[in-house]
Amino acid sequence: MFVDFLMEVFEESKDKDAIIWKDKSYSYQWLFDRVQYWQDRDKAQNVISGSVTVLEGDFTPNTIALLLSLIEHRCIIVPITRSVSGERPSGYIEIAQGEVLITLGENDDPEYVQLPNSANHAFYCQLRKQNHPGLVLFTSGSTGKPKAAVHDFPALLEKFKVRRHSDRTINFLPFDHWGGLNTLFHILSNAGTVVTVRERSPAEICRIIERYKIEVLPATPTFLNLLLLSEDYKRYDLSRLKTISYGTEPMPSGTLKRLKTLFPETRLHQTYGLIELGVLRTKSKGDDSLWVKVGGEGYETRVVDGMLQIKAKSAMLGYLNAPSPFTEDGWFKTGDVVEVEGEYLHILGRKSEIINVGGEKVYPVEVESVLQLMEGVEDAVVGAETSPITGQIVVARVKLNTGESLSDFRKRMRAFCRDKLANYKIPQKVTLVDTVMHGERFKKMRRELDKNGRPF
């Protein structure tokens, strides 16, 4: 019923590659049969319709088939992925009130565990009353405890019933994030090929692009900057790559221009989505432009006091553990500051990240974009520090490969930035670091603590 439209695609495309995992191909016939197999297995394991089922895995063949079978079985699904260190996200199962845990190990074999929780939140009761499957996704929790967003799964799936283009795509974004799931459903609903990755390094991604003639790479600006720095793109044939899509965080203009120069025949596509709403359709003003149209069928947008608000048919029911973020008339307050030019928006960043220097606004990505143009700068993260004179000052953590001293770099930085940034935007404090400044989702970590233990 809920995934019938997908099963029809699978039947029509029996001999095509649906999934490539660990360099092995799985056909759409295999996926069709496996979804039906897991539906029977779930019933045998007493996975009850309407139960809050935690599905712990990645984009493996059985995880994908289980996900689809659980949707059809009307379960409320909580996808989670272990960290690189092998740790399960702390507290997620408790917050979601998980009743069943299905874990898929290295060999892609599931293990079922009945949990002692009883999930009775009002949103769960609503889904059960409608006899609908649900989805629970977690925000990053960068400002505190992660929030659990509850979705009516059919509302998210509706847009995938419209057939679009079929491509071979790396599913780069994680399994427990709507960006990754959105990519998965787009590929499967169009009989494309899901090429999964275990290691998200520039060299491995380039190897896979060459080997499997990948046509679409969805990634984050942070990862794309790492790819440019690594120069691994020079060692592999990436000529079949038709589209690089980017989102989840603001794109530095310098990174975008370099990508366009190095990949002139590849379309660069800016995406926009939120855990609470799903992924909207977008259209960039140009491949090297950060101006974008946002919306499409099922979405309305408006800008209030410089902030983007969205009304969506696919909006979540609400948070399990936080107040409603919707206005009284049903608009979601995104927290993103935007500029408007006709139908196009320029997304400047989160309001919570804006630095206020004596009444002047500074957007971190603008400063980071300039710093990353400097020779020897591998990465830069910009934030604020309290000042008794101006309220806040701009501070930066910088990863260098030049070996120069902090004093020498600061002099070079100020000279470089002088004609590119207003004086109040140039970092007043700089710390040189030798560690990565992004998380496992390849997004910049701006809300870390500085060396004195203060929020950065």
C-alpha positions as CSV (number, residue, x, y, z in Angstrom):
1,M,0.0,0.0,0.0
2,F,2.5,2.7,1.1
3,V,5.4,1.4,-1.0
4,D,3.3,-0.1,-3.8
5,F,4.6,2.6,-6.2
6,L,8.1,1.5,-5.5
7,M,7.4,-2.2,-5.8
8,E,5.9,-1.4,-9.3
9,V,9.2,0.3,-10.3
10,F,11.1,-2.7,-8.9
11,E,9.0,-5.2,-11.0
12,E,9.5,-3.1,-14.2
13,S,13.3,-3.0,-13.7
14,K,14.0,-6.5,-12.5
15,D,17.4,-6.9,-14.2
16,K,18.8,-3.5,-13.4
17,D,21.2,-2.9,-10.6
18,A,19.4,-1.5,-7.6
19,I,22.2,-1.4,-5.0
20,I,26.0,-1.8,-5.1
21,W,27.4,-2.7,-1.7
22,K,30.9,-3.9,-0.9
23,D,31.5,-4.0,-4.7
24,K,28.7,-6.5,-5.2
25,S,25.5,-5.7,-7.2
26,Y,21.9,-6.4,-6.1
27,S,19.2,-6.3,-8.7
28,Y,15.7,-4.8,-8.5
29,Q,14.4,-8.4,-8.6
30,W,16.5,-9.2,-5.5
31,L,15.2,-6.1,-3.7
32,F,11.5,-6.8,-4.6
33,D,11.9,-10.4,-3.2
34,R,13.8,-9.2,-0.1
35,V,11.1,-6.6,0.8
36,Q,8.5,-9.3,0.8
37,Y,10.8,-11.7,2.7
38,W,11.3,-9.2,5.5
39,Q,7.6,-8.4,5.7
40,D,7.0,-12.0,6.6
41,R,10.0,-12.1,8.9
42,D,9.0,-9.0,10.8
43,K,5.6,-10.6,11.5
44,A,7.3,-13.8,12.7
45,Q,9.5,-11.7,15.0
46,N,6.4,-10.1,16.5
47,V,7.2,-6.7,15.2
48,I,3.8,-5.2,15.7
49,S,2.2,-2.7,13.4
50,G,2.5,0.8,15.0
51,S,5.5,-0.2,17.2
52,V,8.4,2.3,17.5
53,T,11.1,0.3,15.7
54,V,14.7,1.4,15.9
55,L,16.6,0.4,12.7
56,E,20.3,0.6,13.3
57,G,22.4,0.3,10.2
58,D,23.6,2.0,7.0
59,F,22.6,1.9,3.4
60,T,23.2,-1.9,3.1
61,P,21.0,-4.1,1.0
62,N,19.1,-5.7,4.0
63,T,18.8,-2.3,5.8
64,I,17.1,-0.8,2.7
65,A,14.8,-3.8,2.2
66,L,13.9,-3.8,6.0
67,L,13.2,-0.1,5.9
68,L,10.7,-0.6,3.1
69,S,9.1,-3.6,4.7
70,L,8.7,-1.7,8.0
71,I,7.0,1.2,6.2
72,E,4.5,-1.3,4.6
73,H,4.1,-2.9,8.0
74,R,3.0,0.6,9.4
75,C,5.8,0.8,12.0
76,I,7.1,4.0,13.4
77,I,10.8,3.9,12.3
78,V,13.8,5.4,14.0
79,P,16.9,5.1,11.8
80,I,20.2,5.4,13.6
81,T,23.8,5.0,12.6
82,R,26.7,4.2,14.8
83,S,29.6,6.7,14.9
84,V,33.0,6.0,13.2
85,S,34.2,4.8,16.6
86,G,31.3,2.3,16.7
87,E,29.3,4.1,19.4
88,R,25.5,4.3,19.2
89,P,24.2,7.9,19.5
90,S,23.6,8.4,23.2
91,G,20.0,8.7,24.4
92,Y,18.4,8.4,21.0
93,I,16.5,5.2,21.8
94,E,15.3,6.6,25.1
95,I,14.1,9.8,23.6
96,A,12.2,8.0,20.8
97,Q,10.7,5.5,23.3
98,G,12.0,2.6,21.1
99,E,10.1,-0.6,21.5
100,V,12.0,-2.8,19.1
101,L,15.7,-2.6,18.1
102,I,16.8,-4.2,14.8
103,T,20.6,-4.0,14.4
104,L,22.4,-5.0,11.2
105,G,26.0,-6.0,11.7
106,E,29.0,-6.2,9.4
107,N,27.6,-9.2,7.4
108,D,24.2,-7.3,7.0
109,D,22.4,-9.9,9.1
110,P,19.7,-8.4,11.4
111,E,19.4,-9.0,15.2
112,Y,16.0,-8.3,16.8
113,V,15.7,-7.2,20.4
114,Q,12.4,-6.3,22.2
115,L,13.0,-3.2,24.4
116,P,11.2,-2.5,27.7
117,N,9.8,0.8,26.6
118,S,6.1,1.7,26.0
119,A,5.7,4.4,23.4
120,N,2.6,6.4,24.1
121,H,3.3,9.9,22.9
122,A,0.4,11.8,21.3
123,F,2.0,11.9,17.9
124,Y,2.5,8.1,18.0
125,C,-1.2,7.7,19.0
126,Q,-2.2,9.9,16.0
127,L,-0.2,7.8,13.6
128,R,-1.7,4.6,14.9
129,K,-5.2,6.0,14.7
130,Q,-4.6,6.8,11.0
131,N,-2.9,3.4,10.5
132,H,0.1,5.2,9.0
133,P,3.8,4.4,9.3
134,G,5.9,7.1,10.9
135,L,9.5,8.3,10.9
136,V,11.5,9.8,13.7
137,L,14.6,11.9,12.9
138,F,17.0,13.7,15.2
139,T,18.5,17.2,14.8
140,S,22.2,17.5,15.3
141,G,22.0,18.7,18.9
142,S,24.8,21.2,18.4
143,T,23.1,23.6,20.8
144,G,22.1,21.1,23.4
145,K,19.9,18.0,23.6
146,P,18.9,16.7,20.1
147,K,15.3,17.2,19.2
148,A,13.3,14.2,17.8
149,A,11.1,15.2,14.8
150,V,8.1,12.9,14.2
151,H,6.8,12.5,10.6
152,D,3.8,10.9,8.9
153,F,5.9,8.8,6.5
154,P,3.3,8.8,3.6
155,A,3.4,12.6,3.5
156,L,7.2,12.4,2.9
157,L,6.9,9.7,0.2
158,E,4.2,11.5,-1.8
159,K,6.6,13.5,-4.0
160,F,8.5,10.4,-5.1
161,K,5.4,9.1,-6.9
162,V,6.3,11.5,-9.8
163,R,8.9,9.8,-12.0
164,R,12.0,11.7,-12.8
165,H,15.5,10.9,-14.2
166,S,17.3,7.7,-13.4
167,D,21.0,8.0,-12.4
168,R,23.8,6.1,-10.7
169,T,24.3,7.9,-7.5
170,I,26.5,7.7,-4.4
171,N,24.4,7.8,-1.3
172,F,26.9,9.9,0.6
173,L,24.7,11.5,3.2
174,P,23.9,9.4,6.3
175,F,21.1,6.8,6.8
176,D,19.8,8.6,9.9
177,H,19.3,12.0,8.1
178,W,16.5,12.9,5.7
179,G,19.1,14.1,3.2
180,G,20.4,10.5,2.9
181,L,16.9,9.0,2.9
182,N,15.6,11.5,0.4
183,T,18.5,10.5,-2.0
184,L,17.6,6.8,-1.5
185,F,13.9,7.2,-2.3
186,H,14.7,9.4,-5.3
187,I,17.0,6.8,-6.7
188,L,14.7,3.8,-6.1
189,S,11.6,5.5,-7.4
190,N,13.3,6.2,-10.7
191,A,15.1,2.8,-11.0
192,G,18.5,4.3,-10.6
193,T,21.4,2.6,-8.8
194,V,22.3,3.2,-5.1
195,V,26.0,3.0,-4.8
196,T,26.8,2.8,-1.1
197,V,30.1,3.8,0.7
198,R,31.7,2.6,3.9
199,E,34.5,5.2,3.9
200,R,33.7,8.8,3.1
201,S,37.2,10.0,2.2
202,P,37.9,12.0,-1.0
203,A,40.1,9.2,-2.4
204,E,37.5,6.5,-1.8
205,I,34.7,8.6,-3.2
206,C,36.8,9.3,-6.4
207,R,37.6,5.6,-6.7
208,I,33.9,4.7,-6.6
209,I,33.0,7.5,-9.1
210,E,35.5,6.1,-11.6
211,R,34.7,2.4,-11.0
212,Y,31.0,2.6,-11.2
213,K,30.7,5.5,-13.6
214,I,28.8,7.6,-11.0
215,E,26.5,10.3,-12.5
216,V,25.4,12.1,-9.3
217,L,27.4,13.0,-6.2
218,P,25.4,14.6,-3.3
219,A,27.7,16.0,-0.7
220,T,28.3,18.8,1.8
221,P,30.3,22.0,1.1
222,T,32.8,20.8,3.8
223,F,33.4,17.5,2.0
224,L,33.7,19.2,-1.4
225,N,36.4,21.6,0.0
226,L,38.3,18.5,1.4
227,L,38.0,17.0,-2.1
228,L,39.6,20.1,-3.7
229,L,42.4,20.2,-1.1
230,S,43.2,16.5,-1.5
231,E,43.5,16.8,-5.3
232,D,42.3,13.2,-5.5
233,Y,40.1,14.2,-8.4
234,K,43.3,14.4,-10.5
235,R,44.0,10.7,-10.0
236,Y,40.7,9.3,-11.2
237,D,38.4,9.6,-14.2
238,L,35.4,11.5,-13.1
239,S,34.2,12.3,-16.6
240,R,30.8,10.6,-16.1
241,L,29.8,12.8,-13.2
242,K,26.9,14.9,-14.5
243,T,25.8,16.5,-11.2
244,I,27.3,17.6,-7.9
245,S,24.6,18.6,-5.4
246,Y,25.4,20.3,-2.2
247,G,23.5,21.4,0.9
248,T,23.1,21.0,4.7
249,E,25.2,24.1,5.3
250,P,26.2,27.3,3.5
251,M,28.5,26.9,0.6
252,P,31.6,29.2,0.6
253,S,31.6,31.2,-2.7
254,G,35.3,30.4,-3.2
255,T,34.7,26.7,-3.0
256,L,31.8,26.9,-5.5
257,K,33.9,28.9,-8.0
258,R,36.8,26.4,-7.8
259,L,34.4,23.5,-8.4
260,K,33.0,25.2,-11.5
261,T,36.5,25.9,-12.8
262,L,37.6,22.3,-12.2
263,F,34.4,20.6,-13.3
264,P,33.1,22.9,-16.1
265,E,30.8,20.2,-17.7
266,T,29.3,19.1,-14.3
267,R,26.1,20.7,-13.1
268,L,26.4,22.2,-9.6
269,H,23.1,22.1,-7.8
270,Q,22.2,23.7,-4.5
271,T,19.7,21.8,-2.4
272,Y,17.7,22.9,0.6
273,G,16.0,20.8,3.2
274,L,15.3,20.5,6.9
275,I,14.8,17.6,9.2
276,E,11.4,19.0,10.1
277,L,10.1,19.6,6.5
278,G,11.9,17.3,4.1
279,V,13.9,18.4,1.0
280,L,12.4,21.2,-1.2
281,R,12.8,21.5,-4.9
282,T,15.4,24.2,-5.9
283,K,16.7,26.0,-8.9
284,S,20.0,27.9,-8.8
285,K,20.4,31.1,-10.7
286,G,23.5,29.6,-12.2
287,D,26.1,26.9,-11.5
288,D,28.4,29.4,-9.9
289,S,25.7,31.3,-8.1
290,L,24.5,31.0,-4.5
291,W,21.1,32.5,-5.4
292,V,18.4,29.9,-5.5
293,K,14.7,29.5,-5.9
294,V,13.2,27.3,-3.1
295,G,9.8,25.7,-3.0
296,G,7.9,23.5,-5.5
297,E,4.7,21.6,-5.2
298,G,3.6,21.2,-1.6
299,Y,5.7,24.0,-0.3
300,E,5.1,27.8,0.3
301,T,7.8,30.2,1.4
302,R,7.8,33.7,2.9
303,V,10.4,36.0,4.4
304,V,9.6,37.7,7.7
305,D,12.1,40.1,9.2
306,G,14.8,38.7,7.0
307,M,14.1,35.1,8.1
308,L,12.9,32.3,5.9
309,Q,9.6,30.6,6.9
310,I,8.1,27.6,5.1
311,K,4.7,25.9,5.0
312,A,4.9,22.3,3.8
313,K,2.5,19.4,3.3
314,S,5.3,17.2,4.3
315,A,6.0,19.0,7.6
316,M,6.6,17.0,10.7
317,L,3.8,16.5,13.2
318,G,6.1,18.0,15.9
319,Y,9.0,17.3,18.2
320,L,8.8,14.5,20.8
321,N,10.9,16.5,23.3
322,A,10.6,20.2,22.4
323,P,7.9,22.9,21.9
324,S,6.4,23.5,18.5
325,P,8.5,25.6,16.1
326,F,5.5,26.5,14.0
327,T,3.7,29.9,13.9
328,E,0.0,30.0,14.8
329,D,-0.9,29.9,11.1
330,G,1.3,26.8,10.4
331,W,4.6,28.3,9.1
332,F,7.9,26.7,10.1
333,K,10.5,29.2,11.3
334,T,13.7,27.9,9.7
335,G,16.1,30.1,11.6
336,D,17.9,30.9,8.3
337,V,18.7,34.5,7.4
338,V,18.2,35.3,3.8
339,E,18.5,38.0,1.2
340,V,15.8,38.3,-1.5
341,E,16.2,39.2,-5.1
342,G,13.0,38.7,-7.0
343,E,12.2,35.0,-6.9
344,Y,15.7,34.1,-5.7
345,L,17.1,33.8,-2.2
346,H,20.6,33.9,-0.9
347,I,20.8,31.9,2.3
348,L,23.3,33.6,4.6
349,G,23.3,31.2,7.5
350,R,21.6,30.5,10.8
351,K,20.5,33.5,12.9
352,S,22.0,31.9,15.9
353,E,25.5,32.0,14.3
354,I,25.4,35.7,13.3
355,I,28.2,37.7,15.0
356,N,27.3,41.2,16.1
357,V,30.3,43.5,16.2
358,G,29.3,46.9,17.5
359,G,25.9,46.6,15.7
360,E,27.4,45.3,12.5
361,K,26.4,41.8,11.3
362,V,29.0,39.3,10.3
363,Y,28.1,36.0,8.7
364,P,30.8,33.3,9.5
365,V,30.6,31.7,6.0
366,E,31.6,35.0,4.4
367,V,34.8,35.2,6.4
368,E,35.5,31.5,6.1
369,S,35.2,31.8,2.3
370,V,37.9,34.5,2.2
371,L,40.2,32.7,4.6
372,Q,40.0,29.5,2.5
373,L,41.3,31.4,-0.5
374,M,44.6,31.9,1.3
375,E,47.5,29.7,0.3
376,G,48.1,26.9,2.8
377,V,44.7,27.2,4.5
378,E,43.2,23.7,4.6
379,D,40.1,24.8,6.6
380,A,38.8,27.6,8.7
381,V,35.9,27.9,11.2
382,V,34.8,31.4,12.3
383,G,32.8,32.2,15.5
384,A,32.4,35.0,18.1
385,E,33.9,35.9,21.4
386,T,32.5,38.4,23.9
387,S,34.1,41.9,23.9
388,P,33.5,44.6,26.5
389,I,33.9,47.2,23.8
390,T,32.0,46.0,20.7
391,G,29.9,43.3,22.3
392,Q,31.5,40.6,20.2
393,I,34.6,40.1,18.0
394,V,35.3,37.7,15.2
395,V,37.6,34.8,16.1
396,A,38.9,32.0,13.9
397,R,40.3,28.5,14.1
398,V,42.6,27.8,11.1
399,K,44.2,24.6,9.9
400,L,47.4,25.3,8.0
401,N,49.8,23.2,6.0
402,T,52.5,25.9,5.6
403,G,54.3,25.4,9.0
404,E,54.4,29.2,9.6
405,S,54.0,30.7,13.1
406,L,50.8,32.2,14.4
407,S,52.3,35.7,14.3
408,D,53.4,35.3,10.7
409,F,50.0,33.9,9.6
410,R,48.1,36.7,11.3
411,K,50.2,39.4,9.5
412,R,49.6,37.6,6.2
413,M,45.9,37.1,6.9
414,R,45.3,40.8,7.7
415,A,47.1,41.8,4.5
416,F,45.1,39.3,2.4
417,C,41.7,40.3,3.9
418,R,42.3,44.1,3.8
419,D,40.7,44.6,0.4
420,K,38.2,41.7,0.7
421,L,36.5,42.2,4.1
422,A,35.5,45.2,6.1
423,N,37.9,45.7,9.0
424,Y,35.3,44.6,11.6
425,K,34.9,41.3,9.8
426,I,38.6,40.4,9.9
427,P,39.3,37.9,12.8
428,Q,40.7,39.7,15.8
429,K,41.8,36.4,17.4
430,V,43.2,33.4,15.5
431,T,44.0,29.9,16.8
432,L,46.0,27.4,14.7
433,V,44.8,23.9,15.0
434,D,45.9,20.5,13.6
435,T,42.6,18.6,14.1
436,V,39.6,18.3,11.8
437,M,36.9,20.9,12.3
438,H,33.9,18.9,10.9
439,G,31.8,16.2,12.3
440,E,30.9,12.8,11.0
441,R,28.2,14.3,8.8
442,F,30.9,16.5,7.1
443,K,29.4,19.7,8.4
444,K,31.5,22.4,10.1
445,M,31.5,22.3,13.9
446,R,31.0,26.0,14.8
447,R,29.6,25.3,18.3
448,E,32.7,23.8,19.8
449,L,34.4,25.2,22.9
450,D,37.5,27.2,22.5
451,K,40.8,26.5,24.4
452,N,39.4,28.3,27.5
453,G,36.2,26.2,27.5
454,R,34.0,28.9,26.1
455,P,31.4,28.4,23.4
456,F,33.1,29.1,20.0
